[in-house]
Amino acid sequence: MKKTVAMIALGLISAGCGISQTSVWKISKGSHEIYLGGSVHLLRPGDFPLPKEFDVAFAKASTLVLEADVKDPQILTKVMSEIMLPEGQTLKSVLNEKQYKALYDAATEIGLPFSTIERMKPGMAMITLSSAKMSKIELTAGGVDIYYYDKASSKNKNVEFLESIDFQLDLICNLPFDIDEFTAYTLEDLEKLDYEDEFVQLIDEWRHGKTTSQNEITRMKQQYPSVYKAMFTDRNRKWLPKIKKYLEDDNIEFVLVGAAHLWGDDGLIAMLKKEGYKIGQLRVKN
């Protein structure tokens, strides 16, 4: 259970919002090019095989670039050392009554004993709730990222990362955004998982690279501005110089990030367009 929570915690940073909008894009300037893919961090076994465009980009690239090293051998130790509240504190003592009741009710509905999370930091408690809910619809800790990380390892392909595990853990455990917003954001995502038909449609849109979630990104930015800024805008801006560096060498990199990082005015696609890069969606004939 602890290992599963550790893996899902790091995947969920970008898993919410935008799962419906992903594809693989070819980014180029002059003779230099990379591929940029929108990843779904958590998938069901039946969602494989992945769209062919991902395999094509992976085959052409000499380096796979992921958000963070989710296979860091110290990941479990790092997670378990960061997720618990200080001795003597519980969720009831650090959350207001409304926040506490919302999490307690959500855990009860899911069937997760509240004692499992009552001494966790709020961010990790919410992530644990999400992992419990996701297990009910057969989502695993292995999505697009893990699939290609394993494939890169088997082929001795170079793997690099846009940020550190320590940074992601700090984001989850120390919540540099409004706790009321994050509580509402998490509970809304949990509610969405109740509608299987909607989830299936979102996965289908992702598989076919449809561009229908722009309004959802805009809504998130308006409704949860501090969460959106910390999870997406700030991280995209930190990643952009690294991605541009890849466009200066003669190698081809395949950069995989959570799908929501691609879209909207603050998304990587818009940022790269503003920088003058040529951008086109990769399409492979069946």
C-alpha positions in Angstrom: 0.0 0.0 0.0 2.8 2.4 0.9 4.7 1.8 -2.3 1.5 2.3 -4.4 0.7 5.6 -2.6 4.3 6.7 -3.2 4.1 6.0 -6.9 0.6 7.5 -7.4 1.5 10.6 -5.3 4.2 11.6 -7.8 2.0 10.7 -10.8 -1.0 12.7 -9.7 0.7 16.0 -9.7 -0.3 16.4 -13.3 -2.9 13.7 -13.7 -5.9 15.7 -12.9 -7.5 18.0 -15.5 -6.6 17.6 -19.1 -6.5 13.8 -19.4 -8.8 14.3 -22.4 -6.2 16.3 -24.4 -3.1 14.6 -25.5 -1.1 13.7 -28.5 2.4 13.8 -29.8 3.8 17.0 -31.4 6.9 17.6 -33.5 8.6 20.8 -32.4 11.3 22.1 -34.7 13.5 25.1 -35.6 15.8 24.9 -38.6 17.3 21.4 -38.6 16.7 20.7 -34.9 13.7 18.9 -33.7 12.1 17.1 -30.7 8.9 15.3 -30.0 6.6 16.5 -27.2 4.0 14.1 -25.9 1.0 14.6 -23.6 1.0 11.8 -21.1 -1.7 10.1 -19.0 0.1 9.1 -15.8 -2.5 6.5 -14.8 -4.2 4.0 -17.1 -6.2 0.8 -17.0 -4.7 -2.4 -18.5 -7.3 -2.3 -21.3 -6.0 1.1 -22.4 -2.9 -0.5 -24.0 -1.6 -0.6 -26.6 -0.9 3.1 -26.7 -1.4 5.3 -29.9 1.1 4.5 -32.6 2.4 8.1 -32.6 4.0 7.5 -29.2 6.0 4.5 -30.5 7.1 6.4 -33.5 8.4 9.4 -31.5 10.1 7.0 -29.0 11.8 5.1 -31.8 13.1 8.3 -33.5 14.4 9.8 -30.2 17.8 9.1 -28.7 16.7 10.4 -25.3 13.5 10.1 -23.3 12.7 13.0 -21.1 10.2 12.6 -18.2 8.9 15.0 -15.6 10.8 13.2 -12.7 12.5 10.0 -11.9 9.6 7.9 -10.6 12.0 4.9 -10.5 14.4 6.5 -8.1 15.4 3.7 -5.8 15.1 6.0 -2.8 11.6 7.1 -3.7 9.7 5.1 -1.0 12.1 6.3 1.7 11.8 9.9 0.5 8.0 9.7 0.4 7.6 8.1 3.8 10.0 10.6 5.4 8.0 13.6 4.2 4.3 12.6 4.3 3.5 12.5 8.0 2.5 15.4 10.2 4.7 16.3 13.2 4.2 14.2 16.3 1.0 15.2 18.1 -0.8 16.7 15.1 -3.6 15.1 13.0 -5.7 16.3 10.1 -8.3 17.5 12.6 -5.8 19.8 14.3 -4.5 21.3 11.1 -7.6 21.6 8.9 -10.6 23.7 9.5 -13.9 22.0 10.2 -15.2 22.2 6.6 -12.0 20.8 5.1 -11.8 18.0 7.7 -15.4 17.0 7.2 -15.0 17.0 3.4 -12.1 14.6 3.6 -13.7 12.4 6.2 -16.9 12.1 4.2 -14.9 11.3 1.0 -12.9 8.6 2.8 -16.1 7.1 4.2 -17.7 7.0 0.8 -14.7 5.4 -0.8 -14.4 2.8 2.0 -10.9 4.0 3.2 -10.5 3.8 7.0 -9.8 7.4 8.1 -7.1 6.1 10.5 -5.1 5.4 7.3 -4.7 9.1 6.6 -5.5 10.9 9.8 -1.8 11.6 10.6 -0.7 12.4 7.0 -0.1 15.9 5.8 -3.2 17.2 4.0 -1.7 17.0 0.5 -0.7 13.4 0.9 -4.0 12.5 2.6 -5.8 13.8 -0.5 -3.5 11.9 -2.8 -4.1 8.7 -0.8 -7.9 9.2 -1.2 -7.4 9.6 -4.9 -5.3 6.4 -5.2 -8.0 4.4 -3.3 -10.7 5.8 -5.6 -8.7 5.1 -8.7 -8.1 1.5 -7.7 -11.8 0.9 -8.0 -11.8 1.7 -11.7 -8.6 -0.4 -12.3 -6.3 2.6 -12.8 -2.7 1.5 -12.1 0.4 3.4 -11.1 1.8 2.7 -14.6 0.7 5.0 -17.3 2.5 6.3 -20.4 5.5 7.5 -18.5 6.3 4.2 -16.8 5.6 2.3 -20.0 8.3 4.2 -21.9 10.7 4.4 -18.9 10.7 0.6 -18.8 11.1 0.5 -22.6 14.0 2.9 -22.5 15.7 0.9 -19.8 15.3 -2.3 -21.8 16.9 -0.7 -24.9 19.6 1.2 -22.9 18.2 4.5 -24.2 19.2 7.6 -22.3 16.6 9.0 -19.8 16.6 12.6 -18.4 14.2 14.5 -16.2 12.7 18.0 -16.1 12.6 18.3 -12.3 13.5 16.3 -9.2 11.5 13.9 -7.0 12.4 16.2 -4.0 10.7 19.1 -5.8 7.5 17.1 -6.5 7.4 15.8 -2.9 7.7 19.4 -1.6 4.8 20.4 -3.9 2.6 17.6 -2.5 3.5 17.8 1.1 4.0 21.5 1.7 1.2 22.8 -0.6 2.4 26.2 -1.9 -1.3 27.0 -2.7 -4.6 27.6 -1.0 -5.7 24.5 1.0 -9.4 25.3 0.4 -8.8 25.3 -3.3 -6.8 22.1 -3.3 -9.4 20.3 -1.2 -12.2 21.3 -3.6 -10.0 20.5 -6.6 -9.2 17.0 -5.3 -12.8 16.2 -4.4 -14.0 17.4 -7.8 -11.5 15.0 -9.5 -12.7 12.2 -7.2 -16.3 12.9 -8.2 -15.5 12.8 -11.9 -14.2 9.2 -11.5 -17.8 8.1 -10.6 -18.9 8.5 -14.2 -17.3 5.6 -16.1 -18.8 6.7 -19.5 -17.2 10.2 -19.1 -13.8 8.7 -18.2 -13.9 6.3 -21.2 -14.7 9.3 -23.5 -11.8 11.3 -22.1 -9.4 8.5 -22.7 -10.8 8.1 -26.3 -10.2 11.8 -26.9 -6.7 11.5 -25.6 -6.0 8.6 -27.9 -7.2 10.5 -30.9 -5.5 13.8 -30.0 -8.7 15.8 -29.9 -8.4 19.4 -28.8 -11.6 19.7 -26.8 -10.4 20.5 -23.3 -9.3 24.1 -23.7 -12.5 25.2 -21.8 -11.7 22.9 -19.0 -8.2 24.3 -18.6 -9.6 27.8 -18.6 -12.2 26.8 -16.0 -9.5 25.3 -13.7 -7.4 28.5 -14.0 -10.4 30.6 -12.9 -11.8 28.3 -10.2 -8.5 27.1 -8.7 -6.0 29.8 -9.5 -3.4 29.1 -6.9 -3.4 25.3 -7.6 -3.3 25.9 -11.3 -0.3 28.4 -10.9 1.7 26.0 -8.7 1.0 22.8 -10.6 1.0 24.0 -14.2 2.0 27.6 -14.9 5.1 27.8 -12.7 6.4 24.4 -13.7 5.9 25.0 -17.4 7.9 28.2 -17.1 10.7 26.3 -15.4 10.7 23.5 -18.0 10.6 25.8 -21.0 14.4 26.7 -21.0 15.3 23.0 -20.6 13.1 22.0 -23.5 14.6 24.8 -25.6 18.0 23.5 -24.8 17.0 20.2 -26.4 16.2 22.1 -29.6 19.8 23.4 -29.8 21.5 20.0 -30.1 21.6 17.5 -33.0 19.9 14.8 -31.0 16.2 14.0 -31.0 14.5 14.0 -27.6 11.0 12.6 -26.8 9.7 14.8 -23.9 6.7 13.3 -22.1 4.7 15.5 -19.7 1.2 15.4 -18.2 -1.3 16.3 -20.9 -2.6 19.3 -19.0 0.8 21.0 -19.4 0.3 21.3 -23.1 -2.8 23.4 -23.3 -4.1 26.9 -22.6 -2.3 30.2 -22.7 0.2 29.0 -20.1 0.7 25.6 -21.7 3.9 24.5 -23.4 2.4 24.5 -26.9 1.5 28.2 -26.6 4.9 29.0 -25.0 6.8 27.3 -27.8 4.7 29.0 -30.5 5.5 32.4 -28.9 9.2 31.5 -29.1 8.9 31.0 -32.9 9.2 27.2 -33.0 7.4 25.3 -35.7 4.8 23.0 -34.2 2.8 20.2 -35.8 0.8 17.3 -34.5 2.4 13.9 -35.4 0.0 11.6 -37.3 0.8 8.1 -38.3 -1.3 6.2 -40.9 -2.7 2.9 -39.8 
